Amino acid sequence: MFNKILIANRGEIAVRIIRACRNMGIRSVAVYSKEDAKSLHVQLADQRICIGEGPAKNSYLNMDRIIQAARNMGADAIHPGYGFLSENSEFVRRCQENGITFIGPDADVIDKMGNKSHARKTMMEAGVPVVPGTKEPVYDAETGLALAKEIGYPVMIKASSGGGGKGMRVAASEDEFEFQFNMAQRESANAFGDDTMYIERYVENPRHVEIQIMADKFGNVVALGERDCSVQRNHQKLIEESPSPAINEETREKMNHYAVLAAKTVNYTNAGTIEFIVSPKGEFFFMEMNTRIQVEHGVTEMVTGTDLIIEQIRVAMGEPLSFSQEDVKLKGHAIECRINAEIPEKNFMPSPGLVQHLLLPAGNGVRVDTGLYTGYSIPSEYDSMIAKVIVHAPDRNAALQKMRSALDEMLIMGVETNLDFQYQIMRHPVFCEGRADTGFIEKIMNIKTQ
């Protein structure tokens, strides 16, 4: 049993991890920037320590300060949450060098799966279906142009180290390829310090469906069903649900099979997500693997009755999984809406500020993960997501109605949010009928996302 876990994160995920620690009788340490001094995760943790101020690079991305904080506070493990350093192999190695357990996969696996072009190659060799495209990394537009001609237009140009929609561009023809390649490469270099790219066939009007897996150090890998994450803006998810209305039981079994195969191929441990893209014809292809807990993990928890954060901690302590594949049964339907402090009509422009009044929805089958409270000032330095509303009901129609009720009950005054926008989606016929693909917001809701 760990004595003390330092949470190298902030906001709702830090609150979520602290609560899991409490449920296990483990003490928690919150790190925070000066801007986050009054954040909820700072108040809930057993101990707290400031690690800087301003942009994340000075605090939540500062490995030296986080490692030193863990040593000063006597933490024997670090949970990275998602984002920030959660998929940074150098940070994992630094933890190991200092005798601190990193709650996640090992550094070599992160390296292997974190580089998307390398991950594609690994999955191809393992027999996992992959979107047709380049097998080796691409470094210049001239080489990319020749390869794109072989693949066939339209093509998607992607950053090997990408995430969050950065370093991704679509080239519809040879005429625009060089411009789009250079733009994507520049974005990748600026965001990730890596200009390595890869190219794949652009699947038009796809669905984004991912499989949650959990693996222990004894070779046990379990798939916990899928999440449909097709409703996105700027390649970032807004709504997730499980099960997906886009696939049938036969496809679900195949996707679960390939997700487990992917994890076993790289000797994966801890929580991970295998992301697939699903064509309108029902074909599915491996897209990438996220080597961390996902923002939307609560959806899976609701339909499977598991606590993925506690399972992460148990696996990191060297314990076997507490469940087998036969134990996993999807019960009912869950939907999650991400509530962001942003203005959808202005290209989802962030809207930080003081929360003057807050009312959170509640009731049977309603869960809100958040770091908000009345009087909290949302900082401008970090991501705009401020809450996740998750509902669970016997079937999808009941879940839709429950989500409408929850969003209608929720009140956030003082800052502009996407609450009304999410409510509109919950009533839109295309979404309600389960037909929303990744172009839904731009094409159906008529909201520009670039």
ZIHUCOR-V725746 format. One record per pair of residues at least 12 apart in sequence whose C-alpha atoms are under 8 Angstrom apart, sorted by sequence separation. I is the first residue (numbers start at 1). J is the second residue. If there is no record, write none. Layout:
I_J + I_J
This chain:
30_42 + 156_168 + 157_169 + 169_181 + 185_197 + 211_223 + 212_224 + 228_240 + 229_241 + 262_274 + 274_286 + 275_287 + 276_288 + 391_403 + 407_419 + 37_50 + 134_147 + 156_169 + 157_170 + 211_224 + 212_225 + 227_240 + 228_241 + 274_287 + 275_288 + 390_403 + 51_65 + 92_106 + 93_107 + 121_135 + 156_170 + 157_171 + 169_183 + 211_225 + 212_226 + 227_241 + 228_242 + 274_288 + 275_289 + 358_372 + 372_386 + 389_403 + 30_45 + 51_66 + 92_107 + 120_135 + 121_136 + 155_170 + 156_171 + 169_184 + 211_226 + 212_227 + 227_242 + 228_243 + 259_274 + 274_289 + 275_290 + 358_373 + 371_386 + 372_387 + 407_422 + 408_423 + 5_21 + 14_30 + 29_45 + 30_46 + 32_48 + 34_50 + 154_170 + 155_171 + 167_183 + 168_184 + 210_226 + 211_227 + 226_242 + 227_243 + 228_244 + 273_289 + 274_290 + 293_309 + 357_373 + 358_374 + 370_386 + 371_387 + 407_423 + 28_45 + 29_46 + 30_47 + 31_48 + 32_49 + 33_50 + 34_51 + 89_106 + 90_107 + 117_134 + 118_135 + 154_171 + 155_172 + 167_184 + 209_226 + 210_227 + 225_242 + 226_243 + 227_244 + 228_245 + 272_289 + 273_290 + 355_372 + 357_374 + 370_387 + 389_406 + 27_45 + 28_46 + 29_47 + 30_48 + 31_49 + 32_50 + 33_51 + 34_52 + 35_53 + 51_69 + 89_107 + 117_135 + 118_136 + 133_151 + 153_171 + 154_172 + 166_184 + 167_185 + 209_227 + 210_228 + 225_243 + 226_244 + 228_246 + 272_290 + 273_291 + 355_373 + 356_374 + 357_375 + 369_387 + 370_388 + 389_407 + 27_46 + 28_47 + 29_48 + 30_49 + 31_50 + 32_51 + 33_52 + 34_53 + 35_54 + 88_107 + 89_108 + 117_136 + 118_137 + 132_151 + 153_172 + 154_173 + 167_186 + 209_228 + 210_229 + 272_291 + 273_292 + 355_374 + 356_375 + 368_387 + 369_388 + 404_423 + 29_49 + 31_51 + 32_52 + 33_53 + 34_54 + 49_69 + 117_137 + 153_173 + 167_187 + 208_228 + 209_229 + 271_291 + 272_292 + 273_293 + 355_375 + 356_376 + 368_388 + 369_389 + 5_26 + 7_28 + 9_30 + 10_31 + 33_54 + 89_110 + 153_174 + 166_187 + 167_188 + 207_228 + 208_229 + 209_230 + 271_292 + 272_293 + 273_294 + 354_375 + 355_376 + 368_389 + 4_26 + 5_27 + 6_28 + 7_29 + 8_30 + 9_31 + 10_32 + 78_100 + 80_102 + 88_110 + 89_111 + 166_188 + 207_229 + 208_230 + 271_293 + 272_294 + 354_376 + 355_377 + 367_389 + 368_390 + 404_426 + 3_26 + 4_27 + 5_28 + 6_29 + 7_30 + 8_31 + 9_32 + 18_41 + 61_84 + 76_99 + 77_100 + 78_101 + 79_102 + 80_103 + 87_110 + 137_160 + 157_180 + 207_230 + 354_377 + 355_378 + 366_389 + 367_390 + 403_426 + 404_427 + 2_26 + 3_27 + 4_28 + 5_29 + 6_30 + 7_31 + 60_84 + 61_85 + 76_100 + 77_101 + 78_102 + 79_103 + 157_181 + 206_230 + 304_328 + 353_377 + 354_378 + 366_390 + 367_391 + 1_26 + 4_29 + 6_31 + 15_40 + 60_85 + 75_100 + 76_101 + 77_102 + 78_103 + 79_104 + 149_174 + 159_184 + 166_191 + 304_329 + 352_377 + 353_378 + 366_391 + 15_41 + 18_44 + 33_59 + 77_103 + 158_184 + 159_185 + 162_188 + 226_252 + 303_329 + 304_330 + 352_378 + 353_379 + 365_391 + 366_392 + 400_426 + 14_41 + 18_45 + 32_59 + 33_60 + 67_94 + 87_114 + 157_184 + 161_188 + 225_252 + 303_330 + 304_331 + 352_379 + 353_380 + 365_392 + 11_39 + 32_60 + 56_84 + 63_91 + 67_95 + 303_331 + 352_380 + 365_393 + 11_40 + 12_41 + 15_44 + 31_60 + 145_174 + 159_188 + 303_332 + 351_380 + 11_41 + 162_192 + 226_256 + 303_333 + 350_380 + 10_41 + 67_98 + 161_192 + 225_256 + 303_334 + 145_177 + 170_202 + 224_256 + 302_334 + 352_384 + 400_432 + 145_178 + 161_194 + 223_256 + 351_384 + 160_194 + 223_257 + 300_334 + 350_384 + 31_66 + 159_194 + 160_195 + 161_196 + 209_244 + 247_282 + 299_334 + 397_432 + 141_177 + 142_178 + 159_195 + 160_196 + 223_259 + 299_335 + 366_402 + 141_178 + 144_181 + 159_196 + 160_197 + 223_260 + 271_308 + 299_336 + 31_69 + 159_197 + 160_198 + 222_260 + 298_336 + 158_197 + 159_198 + 207_246 + 221_260 + 141_181 + 157_197 + 158_198 + 296_336 + 366_406 + 141_182 + 157_198 + 158_199 + 271_312 + 118_160 + 157_199 + 221_263 + 270_312 + 342_384 + 116_159 + 117_160 + 156_199 + 157_200 + 221_264 + 341_384 + 29_73 + 116_160 + 155_199 + 156_200 + 211_255 + 340_384 + 341_385 + 362_406 + 115_160 + 116_161 + 155_200 + 156_201 + 211_256 + 219_264 + 270_315 + 340_385 + 341_386 + 361_406 + 29_75 + 114_160 + 115_161 + 116_162 + 155_201 + 156_202 + 213_259 + 269_315 + 270_316 + 339_385 + 340_386 + 361_407 + 114_161 + 154_201 + 155_202 + 213_260 + 338_385 + 339_386 + 340_387 + 153_201 + 154_202 + 211_259 + 215_263 + 219_267 + 338_386 + 339_387 + 361_409 + 151_200 + 152_201 + 153_202 + 338_387 + 339_388 + 360_409 + 361_410 + 151_201 + 213_263 + 338_388 + 339_389 + 359_409 + 360_410 + 9_60 + 148_199 + 337_388 + 338_389 + 359_410 + 360_411 + 8_60 + 147_199 + 148_200 + 216_268 + 217_269 + 336_388 + 337_389 + 358_410 + 359_411 + 215_268 + 216_269 + 336_389 + 337_390 + 358_411 + 359_412 + 215_269 + 216_270 + 336_390 + 357_411 + 358_412 + 144_199 + 214_269 + 215_270 + 335_390 + 336_391 + 357_412 + 358_413 + 139_195 + 214_270 + 215_271 + 240_296 + 334_390 + 335_391 + 356_412 + 357_413 + 139_196 + 214_271 + 242_299 + 334_391 + 335_392 + 355_412 + 356_413 + 357_414 + 8_66 + 138_196 + 139_197 + 213_271 + 214_272 + 241_299 + 242_300 + 334_392 + 355_413 + 356_414 + 137_196 + 138_197 + 212_271 + 213_272 + 240_299 + 333_392 + 334_393 + 355_414 + 137_197 + 138_198 + 212_272 + 213_273 + 332_392 + 333_393 + 354_414 + 355_415 + 137_198 + 138_199 + 212_273 + 213_274 + 242_303 + 332_393 + 333_394 + 353_414 + 354_415 + 17_79 + 136_198 + 211_273 + 212_274 + 332_394 + 333_395 + 334_396 + 353_415 + 135_198 + 210_273 + 211_274 + 331_394 + 332_395 + 333_396 + 352_415 + 6_70 + 17_81 + 134_198 + 210_274 + 211_275 + 332_396 + 335_399 + 351_415 + 133_198 + 134_199 + 210_275 + 211_276 + 334_399 + 335_400 + 351_416 + 133_199 + 134_200 + 209_275 + 210_276 + 333_399 + 351_417 + 14_81 + 133_200 + 208_275 + 209_276 + 13_81 + 132_200 + 133_201 + 208_276 + 209_277 + 335_403 + 6_75 + 13_82 + 131_200 + 132_201 + 165_234 + 208_277 + 209_278 + 4_74 + 5_75 + 6_76 + 8_78 + 131_201 + 165_235 + 207_277 + 208_278 + 4_75 + 5_76 + 6_77 + 7_78 + 8_79 + 9_80 + 164_235 + 165_236 + 206_277 + 207_278 + 3_75 + 4_76 + 5_77 + 6_78 + 7_79 + 8_80 + 9_81 + 164_236 + 206_278 + 207_279 + 227_299 + 3_76 + 4_77 + 5_78 + 6_79 + 7_80 + 8_81 + 9_82 + 206_279 + 207_280 + 227_300 + 343_416 + 2_76 + 5_79 + 7_81 + 205_279 + 206_280 + 226_300 + 341_415 + 342_416 + 343_417 + 344_418 + 2_77 + 9_84 + 204_279 + 205_280 + 225_300 + 341_416 + 342_417 + 343_418 + 203_279 + 224_300 + 341_417 + 342_418 + 8_85 + 340_417 + 341_418 + 344_421 + 339_417 + 340_418 + 339_418 + 340_419 + 117_197 + 224_304 + 339_419 + 117_198 + 337_422 + 243_330 + 212_300 + 303_392 + 243_333 + 302_392 + 242_333 + 243_334 + 299_390 + 241_333 + 242_334 + 298_390 + 241_334 + 242_335 + 241_335 + 240_335 + 241_336 + 239_335 + 240_336 + 239_336 + 240_337 + 217_315 + 239_337 + 216_315 + 238_337 + 239_338 + 215_315 + 220_320 + 238_338 + 347_447 + 217_318 + 220_321 + 224_325 + 347_448 + 348_449 + 216_318 + 217_319 + 218_320 + 222_324 + 223_325 + 345_447 + 347_449 + 216_319 + 217_320 + 222_325 + 344_447 + 347_450 + 216_320 + 224_328 + 216_321 + 225_330 + 215_321 + 214_321 + 128_258 + 128_261 + 128_262 + 126_261 + 126_262 + 123_262 + 126_265 + 112_266 + 131_285 + 129_284 + 130_285 + 131_286 + 129_285 + 130_286 + 131_287 + 109_266 + 128_285 + 129_286 + 130_287 + 109_267 + 128_286 + 109_268 + 105_268 + 106_269 + 123_286 + 105_269 + 104_269 + 105_270 + 104_270 + 105_271 + 120_286 + 103_270 + 104_271 + 120_287 + 120_288 + 119_288 + 119_289 + 116_288 + 113_288 + 114_289 + 113_289 + 114_290 + 113_290 + 114_291 + 113_291 + 110_291 + 105_291 + 104_291 + 105_292 + 104_292 + 246_434 + 245_434 + 246_435 + 245_435 + 87_291 + 86_291 + 87_292 + 231_436 + 86_292 + 230_436 + 231_437 + 232_438 + 230_437 + 231_438 + 232_439 + 104_312 + 230_438 + 231_439 + 232_440 + 233_441 + 103_312 + 231_440 + 232_441 + 233_442 + 82_292 + 103_313 + 231_441 + 81_292 + 82_293 + 81_293 + 82_294 + 104_316 + 82_295 + 103_316 + 102_316 + 101_316 + 234_449 + 233_449 + 234_450 + 207_436 + 208_437 + 207_437 + 208_438 + 206_437 + 207_438 + 205_437 + 206_438 + 205_438 + 205_439 + 13_295 + 24_310 + 20_309 + 21_310 + 20_310 + 17_309 + 2_317 + 1_317 + 56_381 + 55_381 + 56_382 + 54_381 + 55_382 + 41_371 + 40_371 + 39_371 + 40_372 + 39_372 + 40_373 + 39_376 + 38_376 + 36_379 + 35_379 + 16_369 + 15_370 + 13_369 + 15_371 + 12_369 + 13_370 + 12_370 + 11_370 + 12_371 + 11_371 + 12_386 + 11_386 + 12_387
